[in-house]
């Protein structure tokens, strides 16, 4: 039962992944820009996608969903292909990370030394990812804590990972999206 002053309008909290705020944002954007983006905006987004090392479809999809530009990538050691201590990050991976305009951050799988891998990719920060079997709330708290420590909004960080567990971390932490390492480092970074 709604209290005094309640107009029985739509709930502001997301329901089934899409709430009233998302709907209002979509309507306001459509009213401002029309059904098609201006050519200048598309050109700017294509340029930004290239700077980040993403294809336009992935970048535009994240941008349309979050309403925010990407400023950082969180690379998992699984995406980098590093599975044991002392294993070097591949030359292709290091080159693609260095060419991207996004600030690189490292999420290290349990059992690996994050500092050594972080140096190889020039990571701004390095930390351990939540271990497999952690609860949703534990993953959320760890990811949100990392975001706060870095001063980053979650919806401006794209996760480059490999596993379904890493995809769950991305969702729990409220990150902008997920791209597999195989696709990103092959140059065809379609959102998954």
N, C-alpha and C positions, 0 to 999 in steps of 0.2 A: 504494500500500500504506500503510495507516494505521500509525502508530507505536505504541509501548508506551503503554498507558493509554487508547487511543482506543476508545470504545464503539461506534463506527460509527453514531452518531446522525446526525440531519439536519445538513446544513451550515448555518452561521450566516450565510454570505454570500448575498445575493440571487441567485436563479437565475431567469431569465426574468421579471424584474421583481417577484418575490415570494419572499421568503426565509422562513426559519424564524422569525426575529424578528417579522416582520409577522404571521405566523400566530399566534404566541404572544400578541402584543398583541391581536389580534382575539378570541381565545378568552378571555383575561383580562377584556377589556371586556365581552364577552357574559355571563360568569359574574358580574361585578360588577353590571351594569345590567339584565341580562335581554335579551330580544330587542327590547324597545321601550324608548325613552328615557322617563324620567319627564316628566310634563307641565311641571314647573317648569324642567327642563333645556331642553326645547323652547322654552318662552317666553323663557328667557334667550338662547338662540341666535337666535331671531327678532329680539329687541331688538338684539343685537350686529350681526346682519346689516344691519339698518336703519342703525345708527350708521356702519357701514363703507360703505354705499351699494351693498350687494350684495343679491341675492335670497336667500331662505333656502336654496334647493336648492344654490346655489353655495357658500355659506358652510358649510353642514352637510357637504357633500361634501369640502371642503378640510379641515375640522375632523376629520372621521372618518378621512381618509387620513393626515394628519400627526399628529393628536393634540395639536395646538397651535393657539392663537389667532393670527389675523393681526394684525400690528402695523404693517406698512409695505406700501406699494404702490410698485412701480418702474414709472414711466410712460415709455414710449419716445416719442421725438419723432414717430415714425410714428403712434402711437395718438393723439397730441395734434393731428395734422394739420399739423405744422410741417415744411416741406420745404426752406426756404431762410432764410438769415440775415435778420433784421429782420421776419420774418413773425410777427404776434402770435398768441398762443394764443387760441382762441375763447372767448367769454363763457360758453357752456354748459360747456365743459371746465373753465374756471377755477372756476366755481360748484360743479360736482360735486366737484372736488378739495378745495375749501375746506369743503364740507359733510361730507366723509368723516372719520371718526375715525382713519384710518390715516395714519401719517406719510408724506408724499409725498417720493419720490426721483425723480430724472430720469436716464434713460439716453439719451444724445444720439447720434444717427446721425453718422457721419463727415462732416466738412465744415461742421458747425453749431457755433456758439458756445454751449456749455452754460450759461455764467453768465447770459446775457441771458434765456434761456428759463426757467432755474431761478427767477429773481426773479419772473417772471410767475405761476408756480404756487406760489410759497412753498416750494420744495423744500428739504429738509434737506441733501441732497447732490446733486451733479450730476457726471456723468462721461461719458466716451465709451463706447459699447457696442462690443463686438468687431466689427471689420469683416467684411463678407461674404467668405467664402473662408478665414477663420481655421480652423485645425484644431479638433477637438473638445477636445483638451487645452488649447489656447490659450484657447478660450472658457471652459472650466472654470476655468483658473487666473485669468483676468481677473475672472470673476464671483465666485469664492471670495475673491479678494483684495479686491474691493469690499465684500463682506459682512463680512470681517474688519475692514476699515477703519471700517465703520459700527457694528461691534459687534452685528450682527444674525445670528440663526440663519436659514439659508436657508429652512427650512420654515415661517417666520413671515412671509415676504414673497411677495406675489402680484404677478405681472408683468402689466401692462396694455400689450399690444402689438398689432401688426397682422400681422406677416409670419411665415412659417414659420421664417426664420432667427432671429427673436426667440424663437419657441417652442423652438428648439434651444438657445438661450442659457439659457432658463429651465430646461430639463432638465439641461444641462451644469452649471449653477450649483447645482442641487439646490433650486430655489425651490419654493414651495408649490403653484403652479399658474399658469395662463395664462387671461386673459380678453381678448377682443378689445376694442380701444378703441371700435369702433362699438357694440358691445353695452353696454359699461360706461357710455359717455356718453349712450346712448339710455335708460338706466335699467333695461335688462333684462340684467343681467350674469350670464348663464348661462355656466358653465365650458365651455371648448371642449377 
